[in-house]
Amino acid sequence: MRIKKILVTGANGQLGWELTQLAASYSMYEFIFADRSMFDLSKPELFESLIQQWSPQAIINTAAYTAVDKAEAEQDVASLINSTAVAELARIAGKNDILFITFSTDYVFNGNATSPYLTDTIIDPINFYGSTKAQGEGLALAVNPNTIIIRTSWVFSSHGNNFVKTMIRLMKERDSLNVVSDQIGRPTYAKDLAIATIKIINEVSGGKKISGVYHYANKGVTSWFEFAQQIKKNAGLNCEVHPINTTQFPTPAKRPGYSVLDTLKIETEINIDIPSWEASLLACQKMLG
């Protein structure tokens, strides 16, 4: 499959934005970066005509409904964007022989594991957001078995709203902060994930057959509390950070206690070298200045 033109949805999100920053380094591709005003995932009835108009050979769907707590109340819209729209994109891509890459989450798992989740571990989401992403995965693969799904976790970037930027802001405003210490996972720098995504497109464009579910997260396992401590250290801030349990910080949506993704499949099959979360966090914070 020769890929020349790539449609990227969700161009103003963390991952979409990182792809816009990389585009100049991949001049062999013509990118169409579509934000919500150009390609609204809540209007799947418009997809087919837009995709025909742009005629890409690959679609990278970075758009999603990601407000985990709000999803508990806004179930219809969360389902529409994360399930229905993803299935429709997969269907159109399959029908027109377009490479389709979409992204999912560690939240498709229940968080009760004690060893990293494999790509074929049984999914069992514990909140509505996770269930919409799980349903989106299943529907996309059902209508288009060539779909590529990349599950990721704890995404951060120098762009958009995320844990890193929130922590820096709060640490500058307050003398002390409480951060959950009993949720364990692997942070993901959206820039690294963007690079890995383009690597997959390069491989497919070069003739390699790639489909199904992959996991991508930066190397190393941490807690939100330890993550916050590292952010504080990198930023040279004096705010005191205190560990608390999940029970002390109730949220509308339940969070999995253990969210560690096993990334061996993407590392070996696509030959991707994944940086440590600490190195990538430092790189991201340098971008923030």
ZAVEX-290980 format. One line per 5 residues: their letters; for each residue x, y, z of C-alpha. Coordinates in steps of 0.05 Angstrom, whole numbers, plus 5000, padded with zeros to 4 digits. Layout:
// ZAVEX-290980
a	X,Y,Z; ...
//
This chain:
// ZAVEX-290980
mrikk	5000,5000,5000; 5032,5065,4977; 5012,5120,5025; 5018,5192,5002; 4962,5230,5037
ilvtg	4944,5222,5111; 4882,5249,5145; 4891,5265,5219; 4828,5277,5260; 4830,5312,5327
angql	4886,5357,5303; 4882,5403,5364; 4886,5347,5416; 4952,5326,5449; 4969,5271,5399
gwelt	4940,5307,5339; 4981,5369,5355; 5045,5329,5364; 5033,5300,5294; 5027,5371,5266
qlaas	5095,5386,5296; 5126,5325,5264; 5095,5334,5195; 5152,5376,5167; 5201,5319,5182
ysmye	5160,5271,5139; 5156,5309,5073; 5141,5244,5035; 5070,5250,5062; 5016,5302,5051
fifad	4980,5313,5116; 4909,5338,5124; 4901,5361,5196; 4827,5365,5213; 4803,5395,5279
rsmfd	4732,5390,5304; 4708,5447,5260; 4730,5408,5198; 4715,5337,5221; 4667,5329,5279
lskpe	4666,5259,5308; 4596,5271,5335; 4570,5274,5262; 4587,5207,5231; 4536,5218,5176
lfesl	4585,5268,5145; 4647,5224,5146; 4638,5189,5079; 4632,5253,5037; 4690,5287,5073
iqqws	4736,5226,5064; 4717,5221,4991; 4732,5295,4983; 4802,5289,5013; 4816,5218,4988
pqaii	4871,5198,5037; 4908,5132,5036; 4912,5132,5113; 4869,5159,5169; 4899,5171,5239
ntaay	4840,5181,5286; 4866,5218,5347; 4799,5250,5363; 4761,5222,5422; 4715,5238,5480
tavdk	4766,5238,5537; 4729,5271,5596; 4729,5208,5639; 4686,5235,5695; 4638,5274,5650
aeaeq	4627,5210,5609; 4588,5181,5668; 4535,5234,5657; 4544,5247,5582; 4537,5175,5561
dvasl	4503,5186,5494; 4555,5234,5467; 4613,5193,5495; 4586,5130,5461; 4574,5168,5396
insta	4645,5194,5391; 4684,5135,5420; 4643,5077,5392; 4595,5095,5335; 4642,5144,5301
vaela	4702,5098,5306; 4663,5041,5276; 4640,5085,5218; 4711,5109,5205; 4735,5036,5205
riagk	4679,5016,5157; 4694,5071,5107; 4769,5057,5111; 4758,4983,5099; 4711,4995,5041
ndilf	4761,5042,5007; 4826,5006,5024; 4849,5062,5069; 4896,5047,5127; 4860,5062,5192
itfst	4895,5075,5258; 4856,5093,5321; 4873,5098,5395; 4846,5066,5457; 4862,5066,5531
dyvfn	4887,5027,5592; 4817,5040,5619; 4790,4981,5580; 4820,4938,5636; 4793,4930,5707
gnats	4857,4948,5743; 4860,4885,5785; 4921,4854,5750; 4988,4845,5783; 5029,4839,5718
pyltd	5027,4882,5655; 4966,4877,5610; 4979,4841,5544; 4944,4862,5480; 4901,4799,5484
tiidp	4884,4804,5558; 4809,4801,5568; 4780,4871,5573; 4735,4890,5630; 4724,4965,5638
infyg	4702,4993,5705; 4677,5062,5682; 4634,5086,5624; 4691,5120,5587; 4729,5054,5587
stkaq	4667,5017,5563; 4658,5065,5504; 4731,5055,5483; 4725,4979,5490; 4661,4980,5448
gegla	4696,5024,5396; 4753,4973,5391; 4706,4915,5381; 4661,4949,5330; 4720,4975,5289
lavnp	4754,4907,5285; 4687,4873,5269; 4673,4918,5208; 4746,4924,5187; 4795,4870,5211
ntiii	4853,4911,5183; 4841,4966,5235; 4902,4983,5277; 4885,5000,5350; 4938,5029,5395
rtswv	4921,5029,5469; 4959,5080,5510; 4959,5108,5580; 4970,5171,5621; 4983,5215,5561
fsshg	5019,5282,5569; 5045,5336,5522; 5069,5407,5521; 5002,5422,5487; 4932,5416,5514
nnfvk	4906,5397,5583; 4942,5341,5620; 4969,5319,5687; 5038,5350,5676; 5013,5420,5660
tmirl	4960,5416,5715; 5012,5396,5767; 5060,5453,5747; 5004,5504,5752; 4979,5478,5820
mkerd	5050,5473,5848; 5061,5546,5831; 4995,5567,5863; 4997,5525,5927; 5043,5507,5984
slnvv	5021,5434,5986; 4985,5384,5942; 4954,5315,5953; 4965,5265,5897; 4939,5194,5892
sdqig	4994,5142,5904; 4957,5076,5897; 4943,5080,5822; 5001,5051,5782; 5014,5058,5707
rptya	5060,5080,5650; 5060,5153,5629; 5061,5167,5554; 5092,5228,5520; 5046,5243,5461
kdlai	5106,5263,5419; 5136,5193,5426; 5069,5161,5410; 5064,5206,5348; 5133,5183,5324
atiki	5113,5110,5335; 5049,5121,5295; 5087,5150,5236; 5135,5090,5240; 5075,5044,5232
inevs	5052,5083,5170; 5122,5079,5141; 5122,5003,5151; 5053,4994,5119; 5073,5040,5062
ggkki	5134,4997,5051; 5090,4935,5044; 5087,4907,5115; 5020,4877,5138; 5000,4907,5205
sgvyh	4932,4902,5239; 4900,4890,5306; 4915,4915,5376; 4981,4944,5401; 5002,4977,5466
yankg	5045,5039,5471; 5069,5074,5534; 5136,5101,5556; 5184,5053,5592; 5179,5048,5667
vtswf	5123,5041,5718; 5103,5096,5768; 5046,5123,5810; 5012,5190,5800; 5046,5213,5865
efaqq	5116,5193,5840; 5100,5224,5772; 5082,5289,5808; 5146,5287,5849; 5187,5281,5785
ikkna	5149,5339,5753; 5164,5381,5815; 5238,5362,5814; 5245,5379,5739; 5210,5446,5749
glnce	5250,5464,5811; 5187,5480,5851; 5179,5480,5927; 5107,5456,5935; 5100,5398,5984
vhpin	5070,5336,5951; 5034,5287,5997; 5012,5216,5978; 4938,5198,5988; 4896,5137,5972
ttqfp	4843,5135,5918; 4789,5130,5972; 4810,5199,5997; 4800,5229,5927; 4731,5206,5903
tpakr	4713,5217,5830; 4649,5204,5790; 4684,5150,5749; 4722,5093,5781; 4796,5089,5763
pgysv	4835,5024,5754; 4887,5014,5808; 4936,4979,5762; 4942,5005,5691; 5010,4978,5667
ldtlk	5009,4961,5593; 5058,4910,5563; 5090,4941,5501; 5133,4883,5478; 5089,4870,5416
ietei	5098,4939,5386; 5172,4940,5404; 5187,4874,5370; 5138,4873,5311; 5147,4946,5291
nidip	5218,4952,5317; 5203,5012,5360; 5251,5036,5414; 5211,5067,5471; 5244,5120,5515
sweas	5235,5121,5591; 5179,5163,5619; 5229,5203,5660; 5271,5223,5599; 5208,5240,5559
llacq	5179,5280,5617; 5242,5321,5621; 5240,5333,5545; 5167,5355,5550; 5181,5402,5609
kmlg	5239,5434,5571; 5189,5448,5515; 5145,5484,5566; 5203,5528,5586
//
